[in-house]
Amino acid sequence: MKVSILFLVIPLLSQLFLVSCVDNSNEPAFPSISEKVEQLLSNMTLDEKIGQMTQAERNALASIKDIKTYYLGSLLSGGGSAPSNNNAQSWADMYDNYQLIALQTELKIPLIYGIDAVHGHNNVYGAVIFPHNIGIGCTRNPLLAELAAKATAEEVSGTGIDWTFSPCIATVRDERWGRTYEGFGETPELSQLMADAMVRGYQGADLSIDGNILACAKHYLGDGGTLDGDDQGNTIGDEQMIRELHLPGFIAAINAGVKSIMISYSSINGKKMHGSSYWITDVLKNELGFKGFVISDYQGIDQLSPDYKTNIEISINAGIDMVMVPFNYIRFIEYLKELVIEKRVSVERINDAVRRILTVKYELGLFERPYTNRSFTSSVGSAAHRETARQCVRESMVLLKNENSFLPLPKNIAKIIVAGKNAHNIGNQCGGWTITWQGSGGEITPGTTIYEAVKNTVSESTQVRFSINGAGAQPGDIGILVVGETPYAEGAGDRQNLSLDQEDLTAIANFKNAGIPYLIILISGRPMIITDVINDCNAFIAAWLPGTEGQGIADVIFGDYNFKGKLSHSWPKDIGQVPINIGDANYEPLFSYGFGLTY
C-alpha cells in the first residue's frame, strides 16, 4: 500500500516541479508599446503634452532651442523649405541637429519630422523624381506603385526624415482643380488600389525597420469633389455619395495600416472638414477604427472662424491630434493650454491625442534610433531608384493616337527635330512640388529631358536637332513636339481654361506648315483640350508629369517597350464637358476612362 502511494506521489511532484520551471515565453519580457506610452504619458506635464501636439515649420523657429523650451513634438519642411546646401548630407545633418535638441528635454521624446515627398523625395536636389500620381494611376500596376513608394521611403530615410505627407488619394471629379495630378484618377477603385500599394511601400510590413517611413493618407475627406474644381472649396452631395466616391481610398489605406491621416482644407456641404467631429471622430476614429493620429493641413485650422483660439478649440475637439501650425507655434501652445485650464478642451482629449502620437513614435522606433541612418543617404538619386522611376514612366504613358502605325519610330531615322517648350526642360517635365512648392522650369535638378533621351536612343548616324518653337523643320524630318503645361501646385493651378497656350499652338502650326510627319507628346497634370490639334498629327501621347527619368519615354516611342498606360481620367472634347466622369448620364468624351492604345 505504501509503495503504490509513493508511485503516485512522485510523478505528481515531478510535474509540479516542471511547471514551476516552465519558461512562459508567451509573456512579454519587456513592456509593450502600449505600456510604454501609458508610463510616459503619466509622467508628462500639460506643457509637454501640448508640445507633442504641435508641428512647427523649421523656418519659423525663432531659435532652435525652442524645440526644447516648448517640447515640440514635430517639425516639417513645407515646399522649398530646405537647408542652405540642398543635398542629402545637409538634410541629414539638419535633421540630426534638431533631434539632438529634442533629446535634451527631461523625457527625451524624439521629434517626428514631416515633408511632402509626394513623387519621390522632391524637395531634395538630386533625388529621383517619379511621375506624379495621375500617371501612376494610368499604370494600373499597384506593385510598381509600391516599389516607387519604397524607393522614395529609402531616399527620405537617407535624409533622416521619418514621415511623408503622401499618398494623396483624392478621387478627382473635376480636372479644373489644380491638384488633379496629385490624385490617381476619377474613380474610387483607383484610389483604393493605389492607396493600399503606396502605404505598403512607404511603411513596409514593419514600420520600425530601417528604410520604412510613416505614410499620411490625404486629404480627408472629399477634396477631389469640390464644386467647379475649386481648391479648398465645397463638396456637395448626400452622405451616400460622399461615402461611395471619396471614402473608399481611406478605408483601403487604413486596412493597409496607415498611421497618419491629414484633414482636407475643403468642406462637405458647407462644413469645414477641420471642424467636423462627425467625419473625424465618429466616422474615421470610431466607425472605421483608425488607430493612428490625425494631423491638420498647413494652417488649416485658421479657416474655421476669425478667432484663432476658437479655431483651436473646435479642431482639437473635432478630433485633430496634431496641428500643422506652422508659424505661430508659441501662440498655439499658449491658447491650447488656456483652453484646457478653462475646461473647453478636456484633459482626456489631450491624452487621447498624445497617446496616438507617442504610439506612432514608438512604432517607428524613434526612441531607440532617433538619428539618421546614414547607410541610406547614398540611396538618394541612386541608379536603382532611377530605374524604378523609368519603369513608372514607361507604364504611365497613354497612347491616344497612332495613325498608320507611325510609332514605334525606327532608331536609324536620318533626321529628327525635337521641339516645344517642354522638350528640353527638366523643371517643366517634373511639374509642381519639385524642389519648390509650385515648381519651376529650367535645370532645377539632375535628370534626363525628352530631347536628351531621344539623342541617347537613336543611332549614331541620326541627326537630332532642337527647336523651341518648331521653326526650322526641313523636308525629310520626323518631328517630335513636346507641349503642355508649365509647373504649378495647389491654388495657382486652378484653371477654367484647359486649352493649350499660344506658344504650343505656334509650335504645332510650324510643324504642320512644314509638312513633316510628327508626334505630339503632352506634358500635363490633367487632360487638356486637344480636339483641334490631335487630328493633324500622326501620333499623340499623354505623358503626364513624368519626372526626371525622361529616358522612359524614348524607351517606348522607339519600340523597346510597348505602351501599357490606360487613362485614369475621361478626356473631354471641350471645356463645356468638364466635369466629365465615367458613369455620367450623357457620357461622350473624346477618349473614355480606361482608353489606351498599344502597338
Backbone hydrogen bonds, N-H to C=O, Kabsch-Sander energy under -0.5 kcal/mol:
donor,donor_aa,acceptor,acceptor_aa,energy
5,I,1,M,-1.9
6,L,2,K,-1.9
7,F,3,V,-2.0
8,L,4,S,-1.2
9,V,5,I,-2.3
10,I,6,L,-2.4
12,L,8,L,-1.1
13,L,9,V,-2.5
14,S,10,I,-2.1
15,Q,11,P,-2.2
16,L,12,L,-2.1
17,F,13,L,-2.1
18,L,14,S,-2.4
19,V,15,Q,-2.7
20,S,16,L,-1.9
21,C,17,F,-0.9
21,C,18,L,-0.7
22,V,18,L,-0.6
22,V,19,V,-1.0
24,N,22,V,-0.9
25,S,23,D,-2.8
27,E,24,N,-1.8
36,K,32,S,-2.6
37,V,33,I,-2.7
38,E,34,S,-2.3
39,Q,35,E,-2.3
40,L,36,K,-2.6
41,L,37,V,-3.1
42,S,38,E,-1.9
43,N,39,Q,-0.7
43,N,40,L,-1.0
44,M,41,L,-1.3
49,K,45,T,-2.1
50,I,46,L,-2.6
51,G,47,D,-2.0
52,Q,48,E,-1.4
53,M,49,K,-1.0
53,M,50,I,-0.6
54,T,51,G,-1.5
55,Q,323,V,-2.3
56,A,54,T,-0.5
56,A,74,S,-1.9
57,E,326,P,-2.7
58,R,76,L,-2.3
60,A,57,E,-1.7
61,L,58,R,-1.1
66,D,63,S,-2.0
67,I,64,I,-1.4
68,K,65,K,-0.8
69,T,65,K,-2.6
70,Y,66,D,-2.5
71,Y,68,K,-0.8
72,L,67,I,-1.3
73,G,51,G,-2.5
73,G,54,T,-0.8
74,S,54,T,-1.3
75,L,112,I,-1.2
76,L,56,A,-1.7
77,S,114,G,-1.8
78,G,76,L,-0.6
81,S,78,G,-2.6
82,A,80,G,-1.4
86,N,84,S,-0.9
87,N,85,N,-2.1
91,W,87,N,-2.2
92,A,88,A,-2.3
93,D,89,Q,-2.4
94,M,90,S,-2.6
95,Y,91,W,-2.7
96,D,92,A,-2.4
97,N,93,D,-2.0
98,Y,94,M,-2.1
99,Q,95,Y,-2.6
100,L,96,D,-2.2
101,I,97,N,-1.4
102,A,98,Y,-2.0
103,L,99,Q,-2.1
104,Q,101,I,-1.6
105,T,102,A,-1.3
108,K,105,T,-0.5
112,I,73,G,-1.5
114,G,75,L,-2.5
115,I,163,W,-1.4
116,D,77,S,-0.7
117,A,115,I,-1.6
118,V,116,D,-1.4
119,H,120,G,-1.0
121,H,128,V,-0.5
122,N,120,G,-2.2
124,V,121,H,-2.0
125,Y,123,N,-0.5
127,A,124,V,-1.9
130,F,119,H,-1.6
130,F,128,V,-0.6
132,H,545,L,-1.7
134,I,181,Y,-1.8
135,G,132,H,-1.5
136,I,132,H,-1.4
137,G,133,N,-2.8
138,C,134,I,-1.0
139,T,135,G,-0.8
139,T,136,I,-0.8
140,R,136,I,-0.7
140,R,137,G,-0.9
141,N,136,I,-0.6
145,A,141,N,-2.0
146,E,142,P,-2.4
147,L,143,L,-2.0
148,A,144,L,-2.3
149,A,145,A,-2.2
150,K,146,E,-2.4
151,A,147,L,-2.5
152,T,148,A,-2.3
153,A,149,A,-2.5
154,E,150,K,-2.0
155,E,151,A,-1.9
156,V,152,T,-2.8
157,S,153,A,-2.6
158,G,154,E,-1.7
159,T,156,V,-1.5
160,G,157,S,-2.0
161,I,156,V,-1.0
162,D,113,Y,-0.9
163,W,113,Y,-1.3
164,T,214,L,-2.5
165,F,115,I,-2.5
166,S,164,T,-2.0
169,I,167,P,-0.7
169,I,218,K,-3.0
172,V,170,A,-0.9
172,V,185,G,-2.0
173,R,171,T,-0.6
173,R,224,G,-2.8
177,W,174,D,-1.9
180,T,177,W,-1.6
182,E,179,R,-1.9
183,G,179,R,-0.6
183,G,180,T,-1.3
184,F,170,A,-0.5
185,G,170,A,-0.6
186,E,568,S,-2.2
191,S,187,T,-1.5
192,Q,188,P,-2.5
193,L,189,E,-2.5
194,M,190,L,-2.5
195,A,191,S,-2.2
196,D,192,Q,-2.0
197,A,193,L,-1.3
198,M,194,M,-2.9
199,V,195,A,-2.3
200,R,196,D,-1.9
201,G,197,A,-2.0
202,Y,198,M,-2.5
203,Q,199,V,-2.8
204,G,200,R,-1.9
209,I,206,D,-1.7
212,N,209,I,-1.9
213,I,202,Y,-2.5
214,L,162,D,-3.3
216,C,166,S,-2.8
217,A,260,S,-1.9
218,K,167,P,-2.0
220,Y,262,M,-3.1
221,L,219,H,-0.7
223,D,219,H,-0.9
225,G,222,G,-1.8
226,T,223,D,-0.6
227,L,234,N,-2.7
229,G,226,T,-2.1
230,D,227,L,-1.5
233,G,230,D,-2.0
235,T,267,S,-2.8
236,I,234,N,-0.6
242,I,238,D,-2.0
243,R,239,E,-2.7
244,E,240,Q,-2.5
245,L,241,M,-2.6
246,H,242,I,-2.2
247,L,242,I,-0.9
247,L,243,R,-0.5
250,F,247,L,-0.8
251,I,247,L,-1.9
252,A,248,P,-2.4
253,A,249,G,-2.0
254,I,250,F,-2.6
255,N,251,I,-2.5
256,A,252,A,-1.6
257,G,254,I,-1.4
258,V,253,A,-2.5
261,I,293,F,-1.6
262,M,217,A,-2.5
263,I,295,I,-2.2
264,S,220,Y,-2.5
267,S,233,G,-2.6
268,I,271,K,-2.2
269,N,235,T,-2.6
269,N,267,S,-0.5
271,K,268,I,-1.8
272,K,270,G,-0.6
273,M,266,S,-2.3
275,G,272,K,-1.6
276,S,273,M,-1.7
277,S,275,G,-1.1
280,I,276,S,-2.2
281,T,277,S,-1.6
282,D,277,S,-2.1
283,V,278,Y,-2.4
284,L,279,W,-1.8
285,K,280,I,-1.4
286,N,281,T,-2.5
287,E,282,D,-2.1
288,L,283,V,-3.0
290,F,284,L,-2.1
293,F,259,K,-2.2
295,I,261,I,-2.5
296,S,322,M,-1.9
299,Q,324,M,-2.0
300,G,297,D,-2.5
302,D,299,Q,-0.9
303,Q,300,G,-1.0
304,L,301,I,-1.6
308,Y,306,P,-0.6
311,N,307,D,-1.9
312,I,308,Y,-2.0
313,E,309,K,-2.1
314,I,310,T,-2.8
315,S,311,N,-2.5
316,I,312,I,-2.5
317,N,313,E,-2.1
318,A,314,I,-1.6
319,G,315,S,-0.8
319,G,316,I,-0.8
320,I,315,S,-2.2
321,D,294,V,-1.9
322,M,294,V,-2.3
323,V,53,M,-2.7
324,M,322,M,-0.6
325,V,55,Q,-2.0
325,V,323,V,-1.5
329,Y,327,F,-1.7
332,F,328,N,-2.4
333,I,329,Y,-2.3
334,E,330,I,-2.3
335,Y,331,R,-2.6
336,L,332,F,-2.6
337,K,333,I,-2.1
338,E,334,E,-2.1
339,L,335,Y,-2.4
340,V,336,L,-1.8
341,I,337,K,-2.4
342,E,338,E,-2.6
343,K,340,V,-1.5
344,R,339,L,-2.6
345,V,339,L,-1.5
350,I,346,S,-1.8
351,N,347,V,-2.9
352,D,348,E,-2.4
353,A,349,R,-2.0
354,V,350,I,-2.6
355,R,351,N,-2.7
356,R,352,D,-1.9
357,I,353,A,-2.0
358,L,354,V,-3.0
359,T,355,R,-2.1
360,V,356,R,-1.8
361,K,357,I,-2.0
362,Y,358,L,-2.4
363,E,359,T,-2.6
364,L,360,V,-2.2
365,G,362,Y,-1.2
366,L,361,K,-2.0
369,R,365,G,-2.7
373,N,157,S,-0.5
374,R,372,T,-1.1
376,F,373,N,-1.9
377,T,374,R,-0.8
378,S,374,R,-0.6
379,S,376,F,-1.6
380,V,377,T,-1.4
382,S,379,S,-2.2
386,R,382,S,-2.1
387,E,383,A,-2.0
388,T,384,A,-1.6
389,A,385,H,-2.3
390,R,386,R,-2.4
391,Q,387,E,-1.9
392,C,388,T,-1.9
393,V,389,A,-2.2
394,R,390,R,-2.3
395,E,391,Q,-2.1
396,S,392,C,-1.3
397,M,393,V,-1.3
398,V,542,A,-2.4
399,L,397,M,-0.5
399,L,597,L,-0.6
400,L,398,V,-0.7
400,L,540,F,-2.4
401,K,540,F,-1.5
403,E,538,N,-2.5
405,S,402,N,-1.5
406,F,403,E,-1.0
409,L,557,I,-3.0
413,I,410,P,-1.0
416,I,463,Q,-2.9
417,I,478,I,-2.4
418,V,416,I,-0.5
418,V,465,R,-3.1
419,A,417,I,-0.5
419,A,480,I,-2.8
420,G,467,S,-1.3
422,N,482,V,-1.7
423,A,420,G,-1.5
425,N,422,N,-0.5
427,G,442,G,-1.4
429,Q,425,N,-1.9
430,C,426,I,-1.4
431,G,427,G,-2.2
432,G,488,Y,-0.7
433,W,437,W,-2.2
434,T,436,T,-1.2
435,I,122,N,-3.6
436,T,434,T,-2.6
437,W,79,G,-0.6
444,I,442,G,-2.0
448,T,548,T,-3.3
449,T,447,G,-0.5
451,Y,423,A,-2.6
453,A,449,T,-2.5
454,V,450,I,-2.4
455,K,451,Y,-2.1
456,N,452,E,-2.1
457,T,453,A,-1.0
457,T,454,V,-0.9
458,V,454,V,-2.1
459,S,411,K,-3.0
462,T,459,S,-1.3
463,Q,414,A,-2.8
464,V,462,T,-0.6
465,R,416,I,-2.5
465,R,463,Q,-0.5
467,S,418,V,-2.1
473,A,470,G,-0.8
477,D,474,Q,-2.2
478,I,415,K,-1.5
479,G,517,P,-2.7
480,I,417,I,-2.5
481,L,519,L,-3.2
482,V,419,A,-3.1
482,V,480,I,-0.5
483,V,481,L,-0.7
483,V,521,I,-2.0
485,E,523,I,-2.3
492,A,490,E,-2.3
493,G,489,A,-1.7
494,D,491,G,-1.4
495,R,176,R,-2.2
500,L,529,I,-0.7
505,L,501,D,-2.2
506,T,502,Q,-2.5
507,A,503,E,-1.7
508,I,504,D,-2.5
509,A,505,L,-2.3
510,N,506,T,-2.3
511,F,507,A,-1.8
512,K,508,I,-2.7
513,N,509,A,-2.9
514,A,510,N,-1.4
515,G,511,F,-0.8
515,G,512,K,-0.8
516,I,511,F,-1.2
519,L,479,G,-2.6
520,I,539,A,-2.3
521,I,481,L,-3.0
522,L,520,I,-0.5
522,L,541,I,-3.1
523,I,483,V,-3.0
523,I,521,I,-0.6
524,S,522,L,-0.6
524,S,544,W,-0.7
529,I,498,L,-2.4
530,I,528,M,-0.9
533,V,530,I,-1.7
534,I,530,I,-2.2
537,C,533,V,-0.7
538,N,518,Y,-2.5
539,A,518,Y,-1.0
540,F,401,K,-1.9
541,I,520,I,-2.5
542,A,398,V,-2.8
543,A,522,L,-2.3
543,A,541,I,-0.8
544,W,522,L,-0.7
547,G,429,Q,-1.8
548,T,129,I,-1.6
549,E,129,I,-0.6
550,G,448,T,-1.6
550,G,548,T,-1.4
552,G,549,E,-1.7
553,I,550,G,-1.4
554,A,550,G,-1.2
555,D,551,Q,-2.2
556,V,552,G,-1.0
556,V,553,I,-0.6
557,I,553,I,-2.4
558,F,554,A,-1.8
559,G,556,V,-1.7
560,D,555,D,-1.6
561,Y,555,D,-1.3
564,K,394,R,-0.5
565,G,397,M,-1.2
566,K,138,C,-2.2
567,L,595,F,-2.8
571,W,591,F,-3.0
577,Q,574,D,-1.8
578,V,575,I,-1.2
584,D,581,N,-2.0
587,Y,584,D,-0.5
587,Y,585,A,-0.8
588,E,586,N,-1.0
590,L,571,W,-2.6
591,F,571,W,-1.3
594,G,567,L,-1.7
595,F,592,S,-2.3
597,L,399,L,-2.7
